[in-house]
Amino acid sequence: MTNGDKLKNLLELEIIPDLEAAIDELFSAIDKAKTASTTQKEDLEEMREMRTECFAIVEELGRNELEEDEIDELLAELVEMKTEEDA
């Protein structure tokens, strides 16, 4: 399995679903409170941007638009981020 495949799997199977779950949780909290705090609005915007970036990376991988060193860098960064999150 190439690092491109690993990156795509990590994004599609872990990162994007985690982001979508976090977005859903935040929406639920906002709905219960009937209003969103400034922090919640900022968090929501940040998570949406991250999700959009993840989808863009998956598309770029599908079109073979990323160089191997970019793929390796992204993969290492996301694995490190995921490891810290799980710790």
Secondary structure, DSSP 4 states (H G I P E B T S, - for coil): --HHHHHHHHIIIIIHHHHHHHHHHHHHHHHHHTS--HHHHHHHHHHHHHHHHHHHHHHHHHTT-S-HHHHHHHHHHHHHHHHHHH-
